[in-house]
Amino acid sequence: MGKFRTERLNFAYYDIINIYFWWFMIDVSVVIPAFNEENSIKALLSSLIRGSRVPNEIIVVDANSQDGTYAAVNKFIMKNREYNIKLIRLMDTAFPGRARNTGVKAAANEFIAFIDCGIVPDKFWLEGLSSPFENDNKADVVWGKCMPSHKNSWEKALISVTKKKIKDQRCVPSSCIRKNKFYQLNMFREDLRACEDILYVNQIKKLGLNEAFTEANAYYNGYPGTASESYEKWMLYSQYNVLAGVYKKKLILILIQISLFTFLILYKFPYYLVLILLLQIARALITIKLSPVELSNFKEYINAFIIINVSDFGRIVGIFSGLKKRLFSK
């Protein structure tokens, strides 16, 4: 009889604890912009509903995809009716900023978490993003981490020349914000294919919102798989950096680089091609040294050297094409 009473008391004790935590848990809507993500959206949705904390609401905004994204999400919803997953389809192609804004406007909850297709959160991702709000009422925005993951030596090399060691990372597709603060930021710019996230982060800093950083890990693996794809990506991003007005530092670095190479060529400096090659190799090695990813073989170093030169060329073309658009648009 005593044992039975002890078990009942233990049950009541844990029940009270569960009720306590349930009372203070925040309700979170996860917003996902999607465009031509038929092959990646299922993995993302599956990870979200299998996490230690399931979102109160998941909103997928299909930005008029031309593949089977809409059908894939619909099929997933039909198989997982017990979860609150909503699908919004925009009737014309939209950039990520507009898709996110649309998702936030449709969200039923006060707290909005962002994540993108091509990114897979770990089991405790949403729990990690939520806990600072529950433990500290002063938090306005919480930043998790978007960790790089690679499938081959090319992607590993690409990460090594693009990712730096950053203690406090601000990554939009691994973050959570109060909805009223999001509106205070005037939301995302909708006319930019890229760089809208940089403007968003800069606005958060400018307004002095209360930020918290947490170990909420999500893993990105949507890297360009070839040199031509890498060129296209950096050219596009650099072009939109100019259109967004956040390009001056990069422009100065590019002009210094071009001026140095031009000086060596025009003045016929002895062995100028060798010097240019050595300068680029040194730049690649310094960049790799600053990366959290360590390269382990000669092939990876060669790939890194190719990528850094291709990305440099892409940045130059993107910066100047962006400047041309800015001039002609005025």
C-alpha positions as CSV (number, residue, x, y, z in Angstrom):
1,M,0.0,0.0,0.0
2,G,2.8,2.4,0.8
3,K,4.5,1.7,-2.5
4,F,1.3,2.4,-4.4
5,R,0.9,5.7,-2.6
6,T,4.6,6.7,-3.4
7,E,4.1,5.9,-7.1
8,R,0.9,8.0,-7.1
9,L,2.8,10.9,-5.4
10,N,5.6,10.6,-8.0
11,F,3.1,10.7,-10.8
12,A,1.4,13.8,-9.4
13,Y,4.8,15.5,-8.9
14,Y,5.9,15.0,-12.6
15,D,2.4,15.9,-13.8
16,I,2.7,19.3,-11.9
17,I,6.1,19.9,-13.5
18,N,4.8,19.2,-17.0
19,I,1.9,21.6,-16.5
20,Y,4.3,24.2,-15.2
21,F,6.5,24.0,-18.3
22,W,3.5,23.8,-20.6
23,W,2.1,27.0,-19.0
24,F,5.3,29.0,-19.8
25,M,6.0,27.5,-23.2
26,I,5.7,30.0,-26.1
27,D,3.7,29.2,-29.2
28,V,5.9,29.3,-32.3
29,S,5.0,29.5,-36.0
30,V,7.8,28.4,-38.4
31,V,7.9,30.2,-41.7
32,I,9.5,28.5,-44.7
33,P,9.9,30.3,-48.1
34,A,10.1,27.7,-51.0
35,F,10.9,28.0,-54.7
36,N,11.6,24.9,-56.7
37,E,12.4,22.8,-53.6
38,E,10.7,19.6,-54.6
39,N,13.8,17.5,-53.6
40,S,14.5,19.2,-50.3
41,I,11.2,20.3,-48.7
42,K,10.3,16.8,-47.4
43,A,13.5,16.4,-45.4
44,L,13.0,19.8,-43.8
45,L,9.4,19.2,-42.8
46,S,10.2,15.7,-41.5
47,S,12.9,17.1,-39.3
48,L,10.6,19.8,-37.9
49,I,7.8,17.4,-36.9
50,R,10.3,14.9,-35.4
51,G,12.1,17.5,-33.2
52,S,12.0,17.5,-29.4
53,R,9.6,20.4,-29.7
54,V,7.1,20.4,-32.6
55,P,6.1,23.8,-34.0
56,N,2.6,25.0,-33.1
57,E,2.3,25.9,-36.7
58,I,4.4,25.4,-39.9
59,I,3.7,27.8,-42.8
60,V,5.2,26.9,-46.2
61,V,5.0,29.8,-48.7
62,D,5.5,28.5,-52.3
63,A,6.8,31.4,-54.4
64,N,5.2,30.1,-57.6
65,S,7.5,27.1,-58.0
66,Q,7.9,25.6,-61.5
67,D,8.6,22.1,-60.3
68,G,6.6,19.7,-58.0
69,T,7.1,21.7,-54.7
70,Y,3.5,22.5,-54.2
71,A,2.4,18.9,-54.8
72,A,5.1,17.5,-52.6
73,V,4.1,19.7,-49.6
74,N,0.4,18.9,-50.2
75,K,1.2,15.2,-50.2
76,F,3.2,15.6,-46.9
77,I,0.3,17.5,-45.3
78,M,-2.1,14.7,-46.3
79,K,0.1,12.1,-44.7
80,N,0.7,14.1,-41.5
81,R,-2.7,15.6,-40.7
82,E,-2.1,15.6,-37.0
83,Y,0.4,18.5,-37.4
84,N,-0.6,22.1,-38.1
85,I,1.0,22.6,-41.5
86,K,-0.3,25.3,-43.8
87,L,0.6,25.8,-47.5
88,I,0.3,29.2,-49.2
89,R,0.9,29.5,-52.9
90,L,1.8,32.8,-54.5
91,M,0.5,33.2,-58.0
92,D,3.5,35.0,-59.3
93,T,7.2,34.4,-58.7
94,A,8.5,36.0,-55.5
95,F,11.8,36.6,-53.9
96,P,12.5,35.2,-50.3
97,G,11.7,38.4,-48.6
98,R,8.1,38.6,-49.9
99,A,7.6,34.9,-49.2
100,R,8.7,35.3,-45.6
101,N,6.6,38.4,-45.1
102,T,3.5,36.6,-46.5
103,G,4.2,33.7,-44.0
104,V,4.5,36.1,-41.0
105,K,1.2,37.9,-41.9
106,A,-0.6,34.5,-42.0
107,A,1.0,33.3,-38.8
108,A,-1.3,32.7,-35.8
109,N,1.4,33.0,-33.1
110,E,3.4,35.8,-31.5
111,F,6.8,34.1,-32.1
112,I,8.1,33.5,-35.6
113,A,10.9,31.2,-36.4
114,F,12.6,31.3,-39.9
115,I,14.2,28.4,-41.7
116,D,14.9,27.8,-45.4
117,C,14.8,24.8,-47.7
118,G,18.1,23.1,-48.1
119,I,18.6,23.4,-44.4
120,V,17.9,20.6,-41.9
121,P,17.5,21.5,-38.2
122,D,18.7,19.1,-35.5
123,K,16.3,17.5,-33.0
124,F,16.6,20.3,-30.5
125,W,16.6,23.3,-32.9
126,L,13.2,24.8,-32.0
127,E,13.6,24.0,-28.4
128,G,16.9,26.0,-28.4
129,L,15.4,29.0,-30.2
130,S,12.4,29.0,-27.8
131,S,14.1,28.7,-24.5
132,P,15.6,32.2,-24.3
133,F,12.1,33.8,-24.7
134,E,10.8,31.5,-21.9
135,N,13.7,32.2,-19.6
136,D,14.0,36.0,-20.3
137,N,11.1,38.2,-21.2
138,K,13.4,40.8,-22.5
139,A,14.6,38.9,-25.5
140,D,13.3,40.2,-28.9
141,V,15.2,38.0,-31.3
142,V,17.1,34.8,-30.8
143,W,19.8,33.6,-33.2
144,G,20.6,29.9,-33.6
145,K,23.4,28.6,-35.8
146,C,23.4,27.6,-39.4
147,M,26.2,25.1,-39.7
148,P,27.7,24.0,-43.0
149,S,27.6,20.4,-44.0
150,H,29.3,18.9,-47.1
151,K,28.9,15.8,-49.2
152,N,32.2,15.9,-51.1
153,S,35.6,17.5,-51.3
154,W,34.4,20.3,-53.6
155,E,31.8,21.4,-51.1
156,K,34.3,21.1,-48.2
157,A,36.7,23.4,-50.1
158,L,33.9,25.8,-50.9
159,I,33.0,26.0,-47.2
160,S,36.6,26.6,-46.3
161,V,36.9,29.8,-48.4
162,T,33.4,31.2,-47.6
163,K,32.9,30.5,-43.9
164,K,34.8,32.4,-41.1
165,K,35.1,31.6,-37.4
166,I,32.3,33.7,-35.9
167,K,31.4,33.5,-32.2
168,D,28.0,35.1,-32.4
169,Q,26.4,34.2,-35.7
170,R,23.4,36.0,-37.0
171,C,21.7,33.7,-39.5
172,V,18.1,34.5,-40.6
173,P,17.1,30.9,-41.5
174,S,17.9,29.8,-38.0
175,S,16.3,32.5,-35.9
176,C,13.1,33.4,-34.0
177,I,11.6,36.9,-33.4
178,R,8.6,38.4,-31.8
179,K,6.0,39.3,-34.4
180,N,5.5,42.9,-33.2
181,K,9.3,43.5,-33.4
182,F,9.3,42.0,-36.9
183,Y,6.8,44.6,-38.0
184,Q,8.8,47.3,-36.3
185,L,11.7,46.4,-38.6
186,N,9.4,47.0,-41.6
187,M,9.8,43.3,-42.5
188,F,12.0,42.1,-45.3
189,R,12.6,44.0,-48.5
190,E,10.7,42.2,-51.2
191,D,12.5,43.4,-54.4
192,L,15.8,41.7,-53.7
193,R,16.8,38.2,-54.7
194,A,19.6,38.2,-52.2
195,C,21.0,40.5,-49.4
196,E,17.5,41.1,-47.9
197,D,18.8,39.1,-44.9
198,I,21.8,41.4,-44.4
199,L,19.5,44.5,-44.4
200,Y,17.2,42.7,-41.9
201,V,20.2,42.0,-39.5
202,N,21.5,45.6,-39.9
203,Q,18.0,47.0,-39.0
204,I,17.9,44.8,-35.9
205,K,21.3,46.2,-34.8
206,K,20.2,49.8,-35.7
207,L,17.0,49.6,-33.6
208,G,18.9,48.0,-30.7
209,L,16.6,45.0,-30.3
210,N,17.5,42.7,-27.4
211,E,19.3,39.7,-29.0
212,A,20.1,36.3,-27.6
213,F,22.4,33.7,-29.1
214,T,21.8,30.0,-28.5
215,E,23.1,26.5,-29.6
216,A,20.2,25.8,-31.9
217,N,21.9,24.1,-34.8
218,A,20.6,23.8,-38.4
219,Y,22.7,22.3,-41.2
220,Y,22.9,23.8,-44.7
221,N,24.0,21.7,-47.7
222,G,22.8,23.6,-50.7
223,Y,26.2,24.7,-52.0
224,P,26.9,25.1,-55.8
225,G,28.4,21.9,-57.1
226,T,30.5,23.3,-60.0
227,A,32.8,26.3,-60.8
228,S,30.2,27.8,-63.1
229,E,27.5,27.5,-60.4
230,S,29.8,29.1,-57.9
231,Y,30.5,32.0,-60.3
232,E,26.8,32.5,-60.9
233,K,26.0,32.6,-57.1
234,W,28.7,35.1,-56.2
235,M,27.9,37.2,-59.2
236,L,24.2,37.3,-58.3
237,Y,24.9,38.0,-54.6
238,S,27.3,40.8,-55.3
239,Q,24.9,42.4,-57.8
240,Y,22.2,42.5,-55.2
241,N,24.6,43.8,-52.5
242,V,25.0,46.8,-54.7
243,L,21.3,47.2,-55.3
244,A,20.8,46.9,-51.5
245,G,23.4,49.6,-50.9
246,V,25.8,47.4,-48.9
247,Y,28.7,47.1,-51.2
248,K,31.2,49.9,-50.5
249,K,33.7,47.8,-48.5
250,K,33.7,45.1,-51.1
251,L,34.1,47.6,-53.9
252,I,37.2,49.1,-52.2
253,L,38.8,45.7,-51.8
254,I,38.0,44.8,-55.5
255,L,39.5,48.1,-56.7
256,I,42.6,47.5,-54.6
257,Q,43.0,44.0,-56.1
258,I,42.4,45.2,-59.7
259,S,44.8,48.2,-59.2
260,L,47.5,45.9,-57.9
261,F,47.2,43.5,-60.8
262,T,47.0,46.3,-63.3
263,F,50.1,47.9,-61.9
264,L,52.1,44.6,-62.2
265,I,50.9,44.1,-65.8
266,L,51.3,47.7,-67.2
267,Y,54.7,48.2,-65.7
268,K,55.9,44.8,-66.9
269,F,57.0,43.9,-63.4
270,P,59.4,40.9,-63.8
271,Y,57.4,37.6,-63.7
272,Y,54.2,39.5,-63.0
273,L,52.1,36.4,-63.8
274,V,54.0,34.4,-61.2
275,L,53.5,37.2,-58.6
276,I,49.8,37.4,-59.3
277,L,49.5,33.6,-58.9
278,L,51.5,33.8,-55.6
279,L,49.3,36.6,-54.3
280,Q,46.2,34.6,-55.1
281,I,47.6,31.5,-53.4
282,A,48.5,33.5,-50.3
283,R,45.0,35.0,-50.2
284,A,43.5,31.5,-50.5
285,L,45.7,30.1,-47.7
286,I,44.9,33.0,-45.4
287,T,41.1,32.6,-46.1
288,I,41.3,28.9,-45.4
289,K,43.2,29.5,-42.1
290,L,40.4,31.8,-40.9
291,S,37.8,29.1,-41.7
292,P,36.3,26.6,-39.2
293,V,36.8,23.9,-41.8
294,E,40.3,22.3,-42.1
295,L,41.3,20.9,-45.4
296,S,43.2,17.6,-45.4
297,N,44.5,16.8,-48.9
298,F,46.0,18.4,-52.0
299,K,42.7,18.0,-54.0
300,E,40.8,20.0,-51.5
301,Y,43.4,22.8,-51.6
302,I,43.3,22.9,-55.4
303,N,39.5,23.1,-55.3
304,A,39.7,25.9,-52.8
305,F,42.1,27.8,-55.0
306,I,39.8,27.4,-58.0
307,I,36.7,28.5,-56.0
308,I,38.3,31.6,-54.6
309,N,39.4,32.8,-58.0
310,V,36.0,32.0,-59.6
311,S,34.2,33.7,-56.7
312,D,36.5,36.8,-57.1
313,F,35.7,37.0,-60.7
314,G,32.0,36.6,-59.9
315,R,32.2,39.4,-57.3
316,I,33.9,41.7,-59.8
317,V,31.3,41.1,-62.5
318,G,28.4,41.3,-60.0
319,I,29.6,44.6,-58.4
320,F,30.1,46.4,-61.7
321,S,26.8,45.1,-63.2
322,G,25.0,46.2,-60.0
323,L,26.6,49.6,-60.3
324,K,25.5,49.8,-63.9
325,K,21.9,49.0,-62.9
326,R,22.0,51.6,-60.1
327,L,23.2,54.3,-62.5
328,F,20.6,53.5,-65.2
329,S,17.7,53.1,-62.7
330,K,18.1,56.7,-61.5
